[in-house]
Amino acid sequence: MACGVPVVSTNCPSGPDEIIENGINGVLVPTENVDELAIAIIKILKNQKIKQVFAKNSLRKLELFVLGQIIHEYTKLIGIND
């Protein structure tokens, strides 16, 4: 995502759904479903519009994870004023 390319990921329990919004900035497929994974990859590779939309939306989502934003969130969590 940080490189501006669309992401296809399995929706494993380790948290991809916290970053990837299915159909908005990438694609999430069920774990251990090779067929759906392949279909999603091929769909993105064949559709320039989807690639552009996912890439654009991915970069917007990543703004939530820049250092300054993370520090702000931690200080709010522990009750320190900026």
Secondary structure, DSSP 4 states (H G I P E B T S, - for coil): -TTS--EEEE--TTSHHHH--BTTTEEEE-TT-HHHHHHHHHHHHH-HHHHHHHHHHHHHHHGGGSHHHHHHHHHHHHT---
